[in-house]
Amino acid sequence: MAPMARPFSKSISDTGLCAAILAGVPMPLVLVSADERIGIMNPAAVELFGSNGEGRHYVTVLRQPGLLAAVEQAFRDGSEVAARYVLTDVAREMTYRVRAVPVAHGGEGGILVSFEDVTDLERAGQMRRDFVANVSHELKTPLTALLGFIETLRGAARNDAAARDRFLAIMEREAERMNRLVSDLLSLSRVESSARQRPRDPVALDDLAQSTLNALRTLAEGEGVTLELERQGDGGVTVPGDADQLQQVLTNLVENAIKYGRDGGRVTVRVGRKARELAFRGPAVELVVEDYGEGFDPVHIPRLTERFYRVDTHRSRAVGGTGLGLAIAKHIVNRHRGRFRIESEPGKGARFTVVLPASE
C-alpha cells in the first residue's frame, strides 16, 4: 500500500520526542509508519502486545480483523476510524475502544492507534441489562399468575366458592412476593445512594443482635429452629454505624439461616471483639451467623452476593426469597468499611461473618 498523498493536520516530526511523549501516556499507543510497519509502541502497548512488535508489519502485531480494517481505512481515507479490540485470556476478558488517527511522523504519513480500556464500562452496562432482565423476570411470573387467576375468577370459577378461596390465597402469596421484591429493591437503592457516607453513630451490636433474635423467634419456632446468642465477655460491643442498616444485615442473615439451615435445628449468632484485624490494622468486632443445616458447595460462594443469584432457585422462591438479601447485606457492610465472609461445605452448614472496625 502506498503512503497517503493527502496532508495531515496533526504533526510530530522528531522521532525521539514523539517516543518520549507516547511513553508518558498511560493508555496503549501504537504508531504505524507510512511503510505499514510499527514505528513506536509505548510501554503500555508493549505490555498489551509484547516487546517484539516494533519494526514488524502491523498486520502481524494487531491481528484482529476489526482492528486491521480500521488501520487500513485510516490509511486509505486519511480520516479517524473507531473500532473495538477484545482481548480474552484465562483470567478475564478485556475490551478496548480503539481510535486510528492519521498523523504526520518524520515528514511522512502514519497512523496513531490508541486503546482505551472500557472493560469496566462494558461490565457495568451488562450488569444494568442483567438487572433489568432479572427484575422483569421476577415480576413477570407473579403478575402472570395474578392475571390468570383474575380471568378464571371472572369466568369459570365465578360461583365456585372453594376455587375462589384457593385462588385468592395464591394471589395473596404472589402479591406478597412482589411486595418483598419491591421492598428489597428500594432497600438496595437506598444503601447504594449512601455508599460513600460512612456512618459513625455508636451502635451496641450485642444488644442489636438480641433484639433481632427476639423479633425472629416466632419465625424460628415455626420452622423448628432454636436461636442462640453468644456474647464475648460481660461488656457491651459497640461499633460506629447505622443501627437500622446493621439490623437489616442481621435480619437477612438470620432469616436465611432459619430458612435454609433449618435441618440443623439451631442457628447461632456470635458477637465478639478481635484485638487486631489485618484488614483494618487495628481492633475489630466480629459478628457470626452460623447454621448447622445441609450447607452448599463452596463453588457458589464467589457469586452468592450477586443480585438474584441463588444456589437453589426453586427452593429460594418456595421459602419467599427474592435473591437480594445477601447483596443488600454486602452493600451495607461495605458502607461500614467492613468485611463480609462466607464459608460452607455440603453437610456442614454455613457460616456468614461480618467484621467491622471497632469504636475508636
Secondary structure, 3 states (H helix, E strand, C coil): CCCCCCCCCCEECCHHHHHHHHHCCCCCEEEECCCCEEEEECHHHHHHHCCCCCCCEHHHHHCCHHHHHHHHHHHHHCCCEEEEEEEECCCCEEEEEEEEEEEEECCEEEEEEEEEECHHHHHHHHHHHHHHHHHHHHHHHHHHHHHHHHHHHHCCCCCCHHHHHHHHHHHHHHHHHHHHHHHHHHHHHHHHHCCCCCCCEEEEHHHHHHHHHHHHHHHHHHCCCEEEEEECCCCCCEEEECHHHHHHHHHHHHHHHHHHCHHHCEEEEEEEEEEEECCCCEEEEEEEEEECCCCCCHHHHHHCCCCCCCCCHHHHHHCCCCCCHHHHHHHHHHHCCCEEEEEECCCCCEEEEEEEECCC
